[in-house]
């Protein structure tokens, strides 16, 4: 069994593979690199076979998104190649740096209950800024709004070393996610119904409920293009984000007296976001929100079963940020992580 398997999920990402795979292979520190191809129709697979014959390729017959794609790929790494103690899940639009691996492996080795860890994520094009999808580790407020050290809503901080420490976080980004293989497989991996977006937050929430921890490592840094596979202006991304947020929250929110009220509040806030889309003339996004709500109601029977099963297996609740991020940002003008009330 390998110590680490580096797995890049690819779907028609030849341009990113050309840019970033050479450095990834060079900085792999001897660990095997896999390309898990989600039924690409471009020349990704032939190019990798020709340019990097030492890279292991897992070809999948259909595109099952990030969630299903990685579930299938990591199961095949285990069954066909003997598996690994840890997996590094790396987006094809990630640029790695020297010594990005060792600090995270040392951190994971220090605590057997640590299920996942991420490096600092900087923007590939504006290299001093943190990148939206993960920054220096993620959190979730009591209404389910995600934010990060280094990113609150759309405000990105410059990386001046303020988050160079190692610390527990609520979620680690799927853009560059190290996971303990045993925990990943024991939990069934990501929820394939998510397809893409927020599945890593859902998984991090679930593993914490089982008693594990999730960390961010300040001594490792990578650069992320961001929106490389699906731009934030794409209505399909709006659909996935709104739908998957509702899936995740319904499954995992604590069973307190506020549960149904919080579900209703999120539905209302989604409606308010549609007003903003209307003002901007973004009709595709309005339709996407409506589709997301329809999918949520249609998926409720499954979500109810998942919620009951997760409650039975829970060892401890995961700790949410107990204040409203919306009020902190819009009401109090706190736009940086270190300004937020604790």
Secondary structure, 3 states (H helix, E strand, C coil): CEEEEEEEEECCCHHHHHHHHHHHHHCCCCCEEEEEECCCCCCHHHHHHHHCCCCEEEECCCCCHHHHHHHHHHHHHHHHHCCEEEEEEEECCEECCCCCCHHHHHHHHCCCCEEEEEEEEEECCCCCEECCCCCCCEEEECCCCEEECCEECCEECECCCCCCCCEECCECCCCEEEEEHHHHHHCCCCCHHHCCCCHHHHHHHHHHHCCCEEEEEEEEEEEECCCCCCCCCCHHHHHHHHHHHHHHHHHHCCCCCCHHHHHHHHHHHHHHHHHHHHHCCCHHHHHHHHHHHHHHHHCHHHHHHHHHHHHHHCCCCCCCECCCHHHHHHHCCCCCHHHCCC
